[in-house]
Amino acid sequence: MEKVKIGKSELEVSRICFGGNVFGWTLDEQQSFKILDAFVAAGFNFIDTADTYAWWVNGTGGQSETIIGKWMKARGNRDKLVIATKVGSETREHPFDISKKHILKSVDESLQRLQTDYIDLYFTHFDDNKTPVEETLSAYNEIVRAGKVRYVAASNVSPERLVESFDVARENGFPEYVALQPHYNLVEREGYETKYAPLVKKYGLGVMPYWSLAAGFLTGKYHSEADLGKSVRGQGVRKYLNEKGLAVVEALEKVAEKYKCQPATIALAWLLTKPFIVAPIVSATRISQLEAMIEAPKIGLDEDDLALLDRVSY
């Protein structure tokens, strides 16, 4: 199984990252263990979660980290995995918060739920846009020096605050972000490619796109509003049921037929051709969905495939 380094870090990961937002939501503990077992059995080692997953179920979250922690303890495989989690998200009980006080409290809670001594990659999940960058990075400096976190990264941070974070880190000797987790896929290109891709190149960031399959739209199971009831996330793809979105799905199905695979596999393979993309983040609730994910790194899209997908997705 091919593995690549995340940005300027020493973390080596597989080319697909499993998104843990489904744990404790659409998958219970037993089902989560089954999916995780299959994922690592296929040679993958990269798992992403957040301290607040799945807050929409209980208002606070913590279920995903708890399930992953129990699974790692049961399997004794912590040293073979790269675990990413996040801090700063909003829940029903607290707003976005990346203050030093919140980070220092949250990291210990995440470590306890994950039943581990360290987190490989710790993300600013959402920027509260009020905490001084220096305060946030000083907290990261403290937990990295304490060995609680190996590397820090950014997700929903504006380009301006991202640049400021690098300036402040270099001025103060604080840890620099090594990765970015943006919203990026075949039907959501402009934001990342115009605002973030230049910064990714400038700072050498490893990129792990979230919503890599556009909330399931790029799996090809949604062709009309009548299909929206096929999933609990169906209403979230209604906005893609337009001329452009349907053209993208049609192109994915055409290329997938050529390679005898699923449209989702092609959507992920397309992402993997882009510079600095380390591993798209994807969730699965069934083994059949997982199989579509893990086939993506094996697909070598040719120039005609890429030209078609680029044309319909711009």
C-alpha positions as CSV (number, residue, x, y, z in Angstrom):
1,M,0.0,0.0,0.0
2,E,1.4,3.3,-1.1
3,K,1.9,5.9,1.7
4,V,2.8,9.5,1.4
5,K,4.0,12.1,3.9
6,I,1.6,14.9,5.1
7,G,3.2,18.2,4.0
8,K,6.5,18.8,5.9
9,S,5.7,16.4,8.6
10,E,7.0,12.9,9.2
11,L,3.5,11.4,9.2
12,E,3.1,8.7,6.5
13,V,-0.4,7.9,5.5
14,S,-2.4,5.9,3.1
15,R,-4.0,7.8,0.1
16,I,-7.6,7.6,1.6
17,C,-8.6,8.9,5.0
18,F,-11.6,7.4,6.8
19,G,-14.0,10.1,8.1
20,G,-15.2,9.2,11.5
21,N,-18.3,11.5,11.5
22,V,-20.4,8.4,11.0
23,F,-19.3,6.7,14.3
24,G,-22.0,7.0,16.9
25,W,-24.4,8.4,14.3
26,T,-25.3,6.2,11.3
27,L,-23.0,3.4,12.7
28,D,-23.2,2.0,16.2
29,E,-20.1,0.7,18.0
30,Q,-20.3,-2.8,16.6
31,Q,-20.8,-1.6,13.1
32,S,-18.0,0.9,13.5
33,F,-15.6,-1.8,14.6
34,K,-16.5,-3.9,11.5
35,I,-15.8,-1.0,9.1
36,L,-12.6,0.0,10.8
37,D,-11.3,-3.6,10.8
38,A,-12.0,-3.8,7.0
39,F,-10.3,-0.4,6.4
40,V,-7.1,-1.3,8.0
41,A,-7.2,-4.9,6.7
42,A,-7.0,-3.3,3.2
43,G,-3.8,-1.6,4.1
44,F,-5.0,1.9,5.1
45,N,-3.9,3.7,8.3
46,F,-5.4,7.2,8.3
47,I,-8.5,8.0,10.4
48,D,-10.1,11.5,10.9
49,T,-12.5,12.5,13.6
50,A,-13.4,15.5,15.8
51,D,-14.1,16.1,19.4
52,T,-17.7,17.2,18.6
53,Y,-18.7,14.2,16.3
54,A,-21.6,13.5,16.5
55,W,-22.9,16.5,18.4
56,W,-26.1,16.6,16.2
57,V,-27.2,13.4,18.0
58,N,-26.7,14.3,21.6
59,G,-25.8,18.0,21.5
60,T,-22.2,17.6,22.7
61,G,-20.4,15.0,20.7
62,G,-17.6,12.7,21.7
63,Q,-19.1,9.5,20.4
64,S,-16.7,9.2,17.5
65,E,-13.5,9.6,19.5
66,T,-14.9,7.2,22.1
67,I,-15.6,4.5,19.6
68,I,-12.2,4.9,17.9
69,G,-10.5,4.8,21.3
70,K,-12.3,1.6,22.3
71,W,-11.5,0.0,18.9
72,M,-7.8,0.9,19.1
73,K,-7.6,-0.5,22.6
74,A,-9.4,-3.7,21.7
75,R,-7.1,-4.2,18.6
76,G,-3.9,-3.0,20.2
77,N,-3.0,-1.1,16.9
78,R,-2.5,2.5,18.0
79,D,1.1,2.6,16.9
80,K,0.1,1.5,13.3
81,L,-2.4,4.3,12.8
82,V,-2.3,8.1,12.1
83,I,-5.2,9.7,14.0
84,A,-6.4,13.2,13.3
85,T,-8.9,15.0,15.4
86,K,-10.1,18.6,15.8
87,V,-10.9,21.4,18.2
88,G,-13.0,24.5,18.0
89,S,-16.3,23.4,16.5
90,E,-19.7,24.7,17.5
91,T,-22.2,22.6,19.3
92,R,-25.6,23.2,20.9
93,E,-23.8,23.8,24.2
94,H,-20.9,26.0,23.1
95,P,-19.9,28.3,20.2
96,F,-16.8,28.2,18.0
97,D,-13.8,28.5,20.3
98,I,-10.1,28.3,19.7
99,S,-9.0,30.1,22.9
100,K,-6.1,28.7,24.8
101,K,-8.3,27.7,27.7
102,H,-10.6,25.7,25.4
103,I,-7.8,24.0,23.5
104,L,-5.9,22.9,26.6
105,K,-9.1,21.5,28.1
106,S,-10.3,19.9,24.9
107,V,-7.1,18.1,24.0
108,D,-7.1,16.3,27.3
109,E,-10.7,15.3,26.8
110,S,-9.9,14.0,23.3
111,L,-6.9,12.0,24.6
112,Q,-9.1,10.4,27.3
113,R,-11.8,9.4,24.8
114,L,-9.3,8.1,22.3
115,Q,-7.5,6.2,25.1
116,T,-4.1,7.4,23.8
117,D,-1.2,9.5,24.9
118,Y,-0.8,11.5,21.7
119,I,-2.7,12.8,18.7
120,D,-0.9,12.7,15.4
121,L,-2.6,15.6,13.7
122,Y,-4.7,18.2,15.6
123,F,-6.9,20.5,13.5
124,T,-8.3,24.0,14.1
125,H,-11.8,22.8,13.1
126,F,-13.4,26.2,12.9
127,D,-11.9,29.6,13.4
128,D,-13.9,31.7,15.9
129,N,-12.4,34.8,14.2
130,K,-11.9,36.6,17.5
131,T,-9.2,34.7,19.4
132,P,-5.8,36.2,18.6
133,V,-3.8,33.9,16.3
134,E,-0.9,34.2,18.8
135,E,-3.0,32.8,21.6
136,T,-4.2,29.8,19.6
137,L,-0.7,29.0,18.4
138,S,0.8,29.4,21.9
139,A,-1.7,26.7,23.1
140,Y,-0.6,24.4,20.3
141,N,3.0,25.1,21.2
142,E,2.3,24.0,24.7
143,I,0.6,20.7,23.8
144,V,3.2,19.9,21.1
145,R,6.0,20.4,23.6
146,A,4.1,18.3,26.1
147,G,4.0,15.4,23.6
148,K,0.2,15.4,23.5
149,V,0.1,16.4,19.8
150,R,2.6,15.7,17.1
151,Y,1.5,18.2,14.4
152,V,-1.1,20.9,14.0
153,A,-3.3,21.7,11.0
154,A,-6.1,23.9,9.8
155,S,-9.6,23.3,8.4
156,N,-12.2,26.1,8.2
157,V,-9.7,29.0,8.5
158,S,-9.9,32.0,6.2
159,P,-7.0,32.6,3.8
160,E,-6.1,35.8,5.7
161,R,-6.0,34.1,9.1
162,L,-4.1,31.2,7.6
163,V,-1.3,33.5,6.3
164,E,-1.3,35.3,9.7
165,S,-0.9,32.0,11.4
166,F,2.3,31.2,9.5
167,D,3.7,34.7,10.1
168,V,3.0,34.5,13.9
169,A,4.4,30.9,14.1
170,R,7.6,32.0,12.4
171,E,8.0,35.1,14.5
172,N,7.5,33.2,17.8
173,G,8.9,29.7,17.1
174,F,5.5,28.2,17.4
175,P,4.4,25.0,15.5
176,E,3.3,25.7,11.9
177,Y,0.3,24.1,10.3
178,V,1.4,21.1,8.2
179,A,-1.9,20.4,6.5
180,L,-5.2,21.9,5.3
181,Q,-8.6,20.2,5.3
182,P,-10.8,22.2,2.8
183,H,-14.1,21.6,1.2
184,Y,-13.1,20.4,-2.2
185,N,-14.6,18.0,-4.8
186,L,-15.7,17.8,-8.4
187,V,-18.8,20.1,-7.9
188,E,-17.1,22.4,-5.3
189,R,-13.9,23.6,-6.9
190,E,-13.8,27.4,-7.0
191,G,-13.3,28.2,-3.3
192,Y,-10.3,25.9,-2.9
193,E,-8.7,26.4,-6.2
194,T,-8.8,30.2,-6.2
195,K,-8.3,31.0,-2.5
196,Y,-6.4,28.1,-1.0
197,A,-4.4,26.3,-3.6
198,P,-1.8,29.1,-3.9
199,L,-1.3,29.1,-0.1
200,V,-1.0,25.3,-0.1
201,K,1.8,25.6,-2.6
202,K,3.5,28.5,-0.8
203,Y,3.6,26.7,2.6
204,G,3.9,23.1,1.4
205,L,0.7,21.9,3.0
206,G,-0.7,18.4,2.7
207,V,-4.3,18.6,1.7
208,M,-7.1,16.3,2.9
209,P,-10.4,17.4,1.3
210,Y,-13.6,16.9,3.3
211,W,-17.0,16.2,1.6
212,S,-14.9,14.6,-1.1
213,L,-18.0,13.0,-2.5
214,A,-20.2,16.0,-2.0
215,A,-22.3,14.4,0.8
216,G,-22.8,11.4,-1.4
217,F,-23.9,13.2,-4.6
218,L,-20.8,12.0,-6.5
219,T,-21.6,8.3,-5.8
220,G,-24.2,8.6,-8.6
221,K,-27.2,7.6,-6.6
222,Y,-29.0,10.9,-6.9
223,H,-30.4,11.8,-10.4
224,S,-33.6,13.6,-9.4
225,E,-35.4,14.9,-6.3
226,A,-37.1,11.5,-6.1
227,D,-33.8,10.0,-5.1
228,L,-33.2,12.4,-2.1
229,G,-34.9,9.9,0.3
230,K,-32.2,7.3,-0.3
231,S,-30.0,8.6,2.5
232,V,-30.2,10.6,5.7
233,R,-28.0,13.1,4.0
234,G,-30.2,13.2,0.9
235,Q,-31.5,16.7,1.4
236,G,-28.0,18.0,1.5
237,V,-27.4,17.3,-2.1
238,R,-30.5,19.0,-3.5
239,K,-28.4,22.0,-4.5
240,Y,-26.4,19.8,-6.9
241,L,-29.4,18.6,-8.9
242,N,-28.8,21.1,-11.7
243,E,-27.3,21.0,-15.1
244,K,-23.7,21.1,-14.0
245,G,-24.1,18.6,-11.2
246,L,-25.9,16.1,-13.4
247,A,-23.3,16.5,-16.1
248,V,-20.6,15.7,-13.6
249,V,-22.5,12.5,-12.5
250,E,-23.0,11.5,-16.1
251,A,-19.2,11.9,-16.8
252,L,-18.3,10.0,-13.7
253,E,-20.6,7.1,-14.7
254,K,-19.0,7.1,-18.2
255,V,-15.4,6.9,-16.8
256,A,-16.5,4.4,-14.2
257,E,-17.8,2.1,-16.8
258,K,-14.4,2.3,-18.6
259,Y,-12.6,1.2,-15.4
260,K,-15.3,-1.2,-14.2
261,C,-15.7,0.6,-10.9
262,Q,-18.1,2.9,-9.1
263,P,-18.5,6.6,-9.8
264,A,-17.4,7.4,-6.3
265,T,-14.1,5.7,-7.0
266,I,-13.5,7.9,-10.0
267,A,-14.4,11.1,-8.1
268,L,-11.8,10.2,-5.5
269,A,-9.2,9.2,-8.2
270,W,-9.7,12.6,-9.7
271,L,-8.9,14.3,-6.4
272,L,-5.7,12.2,-6.1
273,T,-4.4,13.6,-9.4
274,K,-4.4,17.1,-7.9
275,P,-1.1,18.6,-6.5
276,F,-0.6,18.4,-2.8
277,I,-3.7,16.2,-2.2
278,V,-2.6,13.6,0.3
279,A,-5.8,11.7,1.1
280,P,-9.5,12.6,0.5
281,I,-11.6,12.1,3.6
282,V,-14.5,9.7,3.0
283,S,-17.0,7.9,5.2
284,A,-18.7,4.6,4.6
285,T,-21.5,2.8,6.4
286,R,-21.3,-0.4,4.4
287,I,-18.5,-2.7,3.2
288,S,-19.6,-2.1,-0.4
289,Q,-19.1,1.6,0.0
290,L,-15.8,1.0,1.6
291,E,-14.7,-1.1,-1.4
292,A,-15.4,1.8,-3.7
293,M,-13.2,4.1,-1.6
294,I,-10.2,1.9,-1.3
295,E,-10.1,1.2,-5.1
296,A,-9.5,4.8,-5.9
297,P,-5.7,4.9,-5.4
298,K,-5.4,2.0,-7.9
299,I,-7.1,3.9,-10.7
300,G,-4.8,5.8,-13.1
301,L,-7.0,8.3,-14.9
302,D,-5.6,9.2,-18.4
303,E,-5.6,12.6,-20.1
304,D,-9.0,12.0,-21.8
305,D,-10.6,11.1,-18.5
306,L,-9.2,14.2,-16.8
307,A,-10.2,16.5,-19.7
308,L,-13.8,15.2,-19.6
309,L,-14.1,15.6,-15.8
310,D,-12.5,19.0,-15.8
311,R,-14.7,20.3,-18.6
312,V,-18.0,19.3,-17.0
313,S,-17.0,20.5,-13.5
314,Y,-15.8,24.0,-14.2
